[in-house]
């Protein structure tokens, strides 16, 4: 089996503020929440993997 997802903890305040300013995709009510966060977990996926090894 493949682990096709990754959890990344971001605790750098400047990166979190960048997420707040540029990464909310119009969900403006999330801006203040992000700006006050001490950490943000980013969930990402490995492209081209299905989670199962074909034998």
PDB file of N, CA, C and O in Angstrom, chain B, residues numbered from 101:
ATOM      1  N   UNK B 101       0.840  -1.194   0.000  1.00  0.00           N
ATOM      2  CA  UNK B 101       0.000   0.000   0.000  1.00  0.00           C
ATOM      3  C   UNK B 101       0.882   1.253   0.000  1.00  0.00           C
ATOM      4  O   UNK B 101       1.966   1.273   0.583  1.00  0.00           O
ATOM      5  N   UNK B 102       0.394   2.269  -0.657  1.00  0.00           N
ATOM      6  CA  UNK B 102       1.057   3.563  -0.657  1.00  0.00           C
ATOM      7  C   UNK B 102       0.350   4.494   0.323  1.00  0.00           C
ATOM      8  O   UNK B 102      -0.871   4.437   0.468  1.00  0.00           O
ATOM      9  N   UNK B 103       1.100   5.332   0.979  1.00  0.00           N
ATOM     10  CA  UNK B 103       0.488   6.429   1.717  1.00  0.00           C
ATOM     11  C   UNK B 103       0.476   7.598   0.750  1.00  0.00           C
ATOM     12  O   UNK B 103       1.498   8.250   0.533  1.00  0.00           O
ATOM     13  N   UNK B 104      -0.694   7.859   0.168  1.00  0.00           N
ATOM     14  CA  UNK B 104      -0.777   8.849  -0.904  1.00  0.00           C
ATOM     15  C   UNK B 104      -1.008  10.264  -0.388  1.00  0.00           C
ATOM     16  O   UNK B 104      -1.023  11.214  -1.171  1.00  0.00           O
ATOM     17  N   UNK B 105      -1.186  10.411   0.903  1.00  0.00           N
ATOM     18  CA  UNK B 105      -1.394  11.750   1.437  1.00  0.00           C
ATOM     19  C   UNK B 105      -0.273  12.112   2.406  1.00  0.00           C
ATOM     20  O   UNK B 105       0.376  11.247   2.994  1.00  0.00           O
ATOM     21  N   UNK B 106      -0.072  13.399   2.548  1.00  0.00           N
ATOM     22  CA  UNK B 106       0.973  13.916   3.429  1.00  0.00           C
ATOM     23  C   UNK B 106       0.369  14.988   4.320  1.00  0.00           C
ATOM     24  O   UNK B 106      -0.431  15.803   3.862  1.00  0.00           O
ATOM     25  N   UNK B 107       0.747  14.989   5.578  1.00  0.00           N
ATOM     26  CA  UNK B 107       0.383  16.060   6.507  1.00  0.00           C
ATOM     27  C   UNK B 107       1.654  16.871   6.771  1.00  0.00           C
ATOM     28  O   UNK B 107       2.688  16.312   7.137  1.00  0.00           O
ATOM     29  N   UNK B 108       1.571  18.171   6.585  1.00  0.00           N
ATOM     30  CA  UNK B 108       2.703  19.037   6.846  1.00  0.00           C
ATOM     31  C   UNK B 108       2.259  20.116   7.834  1.00  0.00           C
ATOM     32  O   UNK B 108       1.294  20.839   7.582  1.00  0.00           O
ATOM     33  N   UNK B 109       2.964  20.218   8.949  1.00  0.00           N
ATOM     34  CA  UNK B 109       2.657  21.252   9.930  1.00  0.00           C
ATOM     35  C   UNK B 109       3.487  22.488   9.619  1.00  0.00           C
ATOM     36  O   UNK B 109       4.716  22.434   9.570  1.00  0.00           O
ATOM     37  N   UNK B 110       2.798  23.596   9.409  1.00  0.00           N
ATOM     38  CA  UNK B 110       3.462  24.870   9.147  1.00  0.00           C
ATOM     39  C   UNK B 110       3.323  25.716  10.406  1.00  0.00           C
ATOM     40  O   UNK B 110       2.212  26.005  10.849  1.00  0.00           O
ATOM     41  N   UNK B 111       4.461  26.114  10.982  1.00  0.00           N
ATOM     42  CA  UNK B 111       4.416  26.965  12.175  1.00  0.00           C
ATOM     43  C   UNK B 111       5.187  28.268  11.989  1.00  0.00           C
ATOM     44  O   UNK B 111       5.394  29.016  12.945  1.00  0.00           O
ATOM     45  N   UNK B 112       5.602  28.533  10.778  1.00  0.00           N
ATOM     46  CA  UNK B 112       6.291  29.781  10.447  1.00  0.00           C
ATOM     47  C   UNK B 112       5.228  30.877  10.255  1.00  0.00           C
ATOM     48  O   UNK B 112       4.398  30.796   9.349  1.00  0.00           O
ATOM     49  N   UNK B 113       5.268  31.900  11.123  1.00  0.00           N
ATOM     50  CA  UNK B 113       4.233  32.934  11.107  1.00  0.00           C
ATOM     51  C   UNK B 113       4.131  33.663   9.772  1.00  0.00           C
ATOM     52  O   UNK B 113       3.032  34.031   9.357  1.00  0.00           O
ATOM     53  N   UNK B 114       5.255  33.877   9.093  1.00  0.00           N
ATOM     54  CA  UNK B 114       5.203  34.591   7.812  1.00  0.00           C
ATOM     55  C   UNK B 114       4.508  33.754   6.735  1.00  0.00           C
ATOM     56  O   UNK B 114       3.793  34.301   5.895  1.00  0.00           O
ATOM     57  N   UNK B 115       4.708  32.453   6.754  1.00  0.00           N
ATOM     58  CA  UNK B 115       4.037  31.574   5.783  1.00  0.00           C
ATOM     59  C   UNK B 115       2.548  31.491   6.093  1.00  0.00           C
ATOM     60  O   UNK B 115       1.723  31.501   5.180  1.00  0.00           O
ATOM     61  N   UNK B 116       2.200  31.409   7.372  1.00  0.00           N
ATOM     62  CA  UNK B 116       0.783  31.367   7.754  1.00  0.00           C
ATOM     63  C   UNK B 116       0.089  32.656   7.318  1.00  0.00           C
ATOM     64  O   UNK B 116      -1.041  32.613   6.832  1.00  0.00           O
ATOM     65  N   UNK B 117       0.749  33.794   7.486  1.00  0.00           N
ATOM     66  CA  UNK B 117       0.161  35.064   7.042  1.00  0.00           C
ATOM     67  C   UNK B 117       0.015  35.095   5.523  1.00  0.00           C
ATOM     68  O   UNK B 117      -0.941  35.668   5.000  1.00  0.00           O
ATOM     69  N   UNK B 118       0.959  34.481   4.818  1.00  0.00           N
ATOM     70  CA  UNK B 118       0.842  34.382   3.357  1.00  0.00           C
ATOM     71  C   UNK B 118      -0.366  33.534   2.978  1.00  0.00           C
ATOM     72  O   UNK B 118      -1.108  33.882   2.060  1.00  0.00           O
ATOM     73  N   UNK B 119      -0.565  32.418   3.687  1.00  0.00           N
ATOM     74  CA  UNK B 119      -1.780  31.610   3.463  1.00  0.00           C
ATOM     75  C   UNK B 119      -3.025  32.467   3.672  1.00  0.00           C
ATOM     76  O   UNK B 119      -3.960  32.421   2.872  1.00  0.00           O
ATOM     77  N   UNK B 120      -3.033  33.250   4.751  1.00  0.00           N
ATOM     78  CA  UNK B 120      -4.198  34.075   5.073  1.00  0.00           C
ATOM     79  C   UNK B 120      -4.463  35.113   3.990  1.00  0.00           C
ATOM     80  O   UNK B 120      -5.614  35.370   3.638  1.00  0.00           O
ATOM     81  N   UNK B 121      -3.398  35.707   3.466  1.00  0.00           N
ATOM     82  CA  UNK B 121      -3.562  36.779   2.485  1.00  0.00           C
ATOM     83  C   UNK B 121      -3.802  36.278   1.071  1.00  0.00           C
ATOM     84  O   UNK B 121      -4.458  36.958   0.281  1.00  0.00           O
ATOM     85  N   UNK B 122      -3.281  35.092   0.732  1.00  0.00           N
ATOM     86  CA  UNK B 122      -3.339  34.653  -0.665  1.00  0.00           C
ATOM     87  C   UNK B 122      -3.969  33.281  -0.889  1.00  0.00           C
ATOM     88  O   UNK B 122      -4.177  32.884  -2.035  1.00  0.00           O
ATOM     89  N   UNK B 123      -4.277  32.553   0.180  1.00  0.00           N
ATOM     90  CA  UNK B 123      -4.699  31.175  -0.021  1.00  0.00           C
ATOM     91  C   UNK B 123      -6.083  30.810   0.466  1.00  0.00           C
ATOM     92  O   UNK B 123      -6.368  29.626   0.648  1.00  0.00           O
ATOM     93  N   UNK B 124      -6.954  31.778   0.682  1.00  0.00           N
ATOM     94  CA  UNK B 124      -8.266  31.439   1.232  1.00  0.00           C
ATOM     95  C   UNK B 124      -9.348  31.277   0.164  1.00  0.00           C
ATOM     96  O   UNK B 124     -10.492  30.967   0.495  1.00  0.00           O
ATOM     97  N   UNK B 125      -9.009  31.478  -1.098  1.00  0.00           N
ATOM     98  CA  UNK B 125      -9.936  31.255  -2.218  1.00  0.00           C
ATOM     99  C   UNK B 125     -11.310  31.890  -2.005  1.00  0.00           C
ATOM    100  O   UNK B 125     -12.331  31.259  -2.275  1.00  0.00           O
ATOM    101  N   UNK B 126     -11.340  33.116  -1.529  1.00  0.00           N
ATOM    102  CA  UNK B 126     -12.604  33.819  -1.359  1.00  0.00           C
ATOM    103  C   UNK B 126     -13.304  33.562  -0.035  1.00  0.00           C
ATOM    104  O   UNK B 126     -14.324  34.194   0.240  1.00  0.00           O
ATOM    105  N   UNK B 127     -12.803  32.670   0.785  1.00  0.00           N
ATOM    106  CA  UNK B 127     -13.400  32.401   2.088  1.00  0.00           C
ATOM    107  C   UNK B 127     -12.832  33.401   3.093  1.00  0.00           C
ATOM    108  O   UNK B 127     -12.016  33.046   3.944  1.00  0.00           O
ATOM    109  N   UNK B 128     -13.269  34.648   2.984  1.00  0.00           N
ATOM    110  CA  UNK B 128     -12.670  35.743   3.743  1.00  0.00           C
ATOM    111  C   UNK B 128     -12.815  35.579   5.253  1.00  0.00           C
ATOM    112  O   UNK B 128     -12.017  36.127   6.013  1.00  0.00           O
ATOM    113  N   UNK B 129     -13.822  34.831   5.694  1.00  0.00           N
ATOM    114  CA  UNK B 129     -13.991  34.626   7.137  1.00  0.00           C
ATOM    115  C   UNK B 129     -12.861  33.778   7.726  1.00  0.00           C
ATOM    116  O   UNK B 129     -12.722  33.712   8.947  1.00  0.00           O
ATOM    117  N   UNK B 130     -12.053  33.130   6.882  1.00  0.00           N
ATOM    118  CA  UNK B 130     -10.913  32.346   7.368  1.00  0.00           C
ATOM    119  C   UNK B 130      -9.651  33.183   7.575  1.00  0.00           C
ATOM    120  O   UNK B 130      -8.705  32.715   8.208  1.00  0.00           O
ATOM    121  N   UNK B 131      -9.619  34.390   7.065  1.00  0.00           N
ATOM    122  CA  UNK B 131      -8.407  35.206   7.125  1.00  0.00           C
ATOM    123  C   UNK B 131      -7.978  35.475   8.565  1.00  0.00           C
ATOM    124  O   UNK B 131      -6.822  35.241   8.917  1.00  0.00           O
ATOM    125  N   UNK B 132      -8.895  35.965   9.402  1.00  0.00           N
ATOM    126  CA  UNK B 132      -8.537  36.273  10.793  1.00  0.00           C
ATOM    127  C   UNK B 132      -8.152  35.012  11.560  1.00  0.00           C
ATOM    128  O   UNK B 132      -7.237  35.040  12.383  1.00  0.00           O
ATOM    129  N   UNK B 133      -8.845  33.913  11.294  1.00  0.00           N
ATOM    130  CA  UNK B 133      -8.518  32.650  11.954  1.00  0.00           C
ATOM    131  C   UNK B 133      -7.086  32.249  11.628  1.00  0.00           C
ATOM    132  O   UNK B 133      -6.331  31.871  12.523  1.00  0.00           O
ATOM    133  N   UNK B 134      -6.708  32.327  10.362  1.00  0.00           N
ATOM    134  CA  UNK B 134      -5.349  31.971   9.963  1.00  0.00           C
ATOM    135  C   UNK B 134      -4.313  32.934  10.537  1.00  0.00           C
ATOM    136  O   UNK B 134      -3.259  32.504  11.006  1.00  0.00           O
ATOM    137  N   UNK B 135      -4.604  34.217  10.504  1.00  0.00           N
ATOM    138  CA  UNK B 135      -3.632  35.192  11.011  1.00  0.00           C
ATOM    139  C   UNK B 135      -3.338  34.995  12.493  1.00  0.00           C
ATOM    140  O   UNK B 135      -2.257  35.355  12.959  1.00  0.00           O
ATOM    141  N   UNK B 136      -4.280  34.430  13.237  1.00  0.00           N
ATOM    142  CA  UNK B 136      -4.096  34.199  14.671  1.00  0.00           C
ATOM    143  C   UNK B 136      -3.633  32.782  14.994  1.00  0.00           C
ATOM    144  O   UNK B 136      -3.415  32.458  16.161  1.00  0.00           O
ATOM    145  N   UNK B 137      -3.481  31.936  13.982  1.00  0.00           N
ATOM    146  CA  UNK B 137      -3.097  30.535  14.211  1.00  0.00           C
ATOM    147  C   UNK B 137      -1.620  30.414  14.563  1.00  0.00           C
ATOM    148  O   UNK B 137      -0.783  31.132  14.015  1.00  0.00           O
ATOM    149  N   UNK B 138      -1.309  29.517  15.467  1.00  0.00           N
ATOM    150  CA  UNK B 138       0.082  29.214  15.830  1.00  0.00           C
ATOM    151  C   UNK B 138       0.656  28.124  14.932  1.00  0.00           C
ATOM    152  O   UNK B 138       1.872  27.962  14.838  1.00  0.00           O
ATOM    153  N   UNK B 139      -0.232  27.375  14.271  1.00  0.00           N
ATOM    154  CA  UNK B 139       0.192  26.322  13.355  1.00  0.00           C
ATOM    155  C   UNK B 139      -0.944  25.973  12.418  1.00  0.00           C
ATOM    156  O   UNK B 139      -2.116  26.113  12.770  1.00  0.00           O
ATOM    157  N   UNK B 140      -0.602  25.522  11.235  1.00  0.00           N
ATOM    158  CA  UNK B 140      -1.583  25.123  10.229  1.00  0.00           C
ATOM    159  C   UNK B 140      -1.138  23.783   9.658  1.00  0.00           C
ATOM    160  O   UNK B 140       0.028  23.614   9.299  1.00  0.00           O
ATOM    161  N   UNK B 141      -2.058  22.836   9.573  1.00  0.00           N
ATOM    162  CA  UNK B 141      -1.753  21.554   8.955  1.00  0.00           C
ATOM    163  C   UNK B 141      -2.204  21.613   7.496  1.00  0.00           C
ATOM    164  O   UNK B 141      -3.355  21.930   7.195  1.00  0.00           O
ATOM    165  N   UNK B 142      -1.267  21.301   6.601  1.00  0.00           N
ATOM    166  CA  UNK B 142      -1.554  21.289   5.170  1.00  0.00           C
ATOM    167  C   UNK B 142      -1.641  19.832   4.739  1.00  0.00           C
ATOM    168  O   UNK B 142      -0.721  19.051   4.982  1.00  0.00           O
ATOM    169  N   UNK B 143      -2.744  19.470   4.103  1.00  0.00           N
ATOM    170  CA  UNK B 143      -2.944  18.118   3.599  1.00  0.00           C
ATOM    171  C   UNK B 143      -2.677  18.127   2.102  1.00  0.00           C
ATOM    172  O   UNK B 143      -3.273  18.912   1.364  1.00  0.00           O
ATOM    173  N   UNK B 144      -1.783  17.256   1.656  1.00  0.00           N
ATOM    174  CA  UNK B 144      -1.469  17.165   0.228  1.00  0.00           C
ATOM    175  C   UNK B 144      -1.463  15.699  -0.194  1.00  0.00           C
ATOM    176  O   UNK B 144      -1.417  14.798   0.644  1.00  0.00           O
ATOM    177  N   UNK B 145      -1.511  15.477  -1.492  1.00  0.00           N
ATOM    178  CA  UNK B 145      -1.577  14.127  -2.038  1.00  0.00           C
ATOM    179  C   UNK B 145      -0.474  13.904  -3.057  1.00  0.00           C
ATOM    180  O   UNK B 145      -0.036  14.841  -3.725  1.00  0.00           O
ATOM    181  N   UNK B 146      -0.028  12.662  -3.175  1.00  0.00           N
ATOM    182  CA  UNK B 146       0.990  12.292  -4.146  1.00  0.00           C
ATOM    183  C   UNK B 146       0.274  11.989  -5.460  1.00  0.00           C
ATOM    184  O   UNK B 146      -0.526  11.057  -5.538  1.00  0.00           O
ATOM    185  N   UNK B 147       0.561  12.769  -6.475  1.00  0.00           N
ATOM    186  CA  UNK B 147      -0.092  12.616  -7.769  1.00  0.00           C
ATOM    187  C   UNK B 147       0.328  11.310  -8.436  1.00  0.00           C
ATOM    188  O   UNK B 147       1.499  10.933  -8.405  1.00  0.00           O
ATOM    189  N   UNK B 148      -0.640  10.627  -9.038  1.00  0.00           N
ATOM    190  CA  UNK B 148      -0.349   9.428  -9.809  1.00  0.00           C
ATOM    191  C   UNK B 148      -0.318   8.144  -9.000  1.00  0.00           C
ATOM    192  O   UNK B 148       0.007   7.090  -9.545  1.00  0.00           O
ATOM    193  N   UNK B 149      -0.643   8.200  -7.726  1.00  0.00           N
ATOM    194  CA  UNK B 149      -0.674   6.979  -6.894  1.00  0.00           C
ATOM    195  C   UNK B 149      -2.108   6.759  -6.437  1.00  0.00           C
ATOM    196  O   UNK B 149      -2.815   7.711  -6.108  1.00  0.00           O
ATOM    197  N   UNK B 150      -2.528   5.516  -6.420  1.00  0.00           N
ATOM    198  CA  UNK B 150      -3.901   5.213  -6.064  1.00  0.00           C
ATOM    199  C   UNK B 150      -4.051   4.705  -4.650  1.00  0.00           C
ATOM    200  O   UNK B 150      -5.169   4.636  -4.141  1.00  0.00           O
ATOM    201  N   UNK B 151      -2.961   4.347  -4.003  1.00  0.00           N
ATOM    202  CA  UNK B 151      -3.045   3.803  -2.667  1.00  0.00           C
ATOM    203  C   UNK B 151      -2.943   2.288  -2.641  1.00  0.00           C
ATOM    204  O   UNK B 151      -2.949   1.693  -1.564  1.00  0.00           O
ATOM    205  N   UNK B 152      -2.851   1.652  -3.802  1.00  0.00           N
ATOM    206  CA  UNK B 152      -2.763   0.196  -3.858  1.00  0.00           C
ATOM    207  C   UNK B 152      -1.703  -0.200  -4.862  1.00  0.00           C
ATOM    208  O   UNK B 152      -1.623   0.363  -5.954  1.00  0.00           O
ATOM    209  N   UNK B 153      -0.887  -1.175  -4.486  1.00  0.00           N
ATOM    210  CA  UNK B 153       0.130  -1.690  -5.386  1.00  0.00           C
ATOM    211  C   UNK B 153      -0.504  -2.742  -6.298  1.00  0.00           C
ATOM    212  O   UNK B 153      -1.141  -3.681  -5.821  1.00  0.00           O
ATOM    213  N   UNK B 154      -0.328  -2.582  -7.582  1.00  0.00           N
ATOM    214  CA  UNK B 154      -0.842  -3.573  -8.527  1.00  0.00           C
ATOM    215  C   UNK B 154       0.165  -4.726  -8.613  1.00  0.00           C
ATOM    216  O   UNK B 154       1.336  -4.515  -8.927  1.00  0.00           O
ATOM    217  N   UNK B 155      -0.293  -5.913  -8.338  1.00  0.00           N
ATOM    218  CA  UNK B 155       0.609  -7.078  -8.358  1.00  0.00           C
ATOM    219  C   UNK B 155       0.409  -7.908  -9.592  1.00  0.00           C
ATOM    220  O   UNK B 155       1.084  -8.922  -9.769  1.00  0.00           O
TER     221      UNK B 155
END
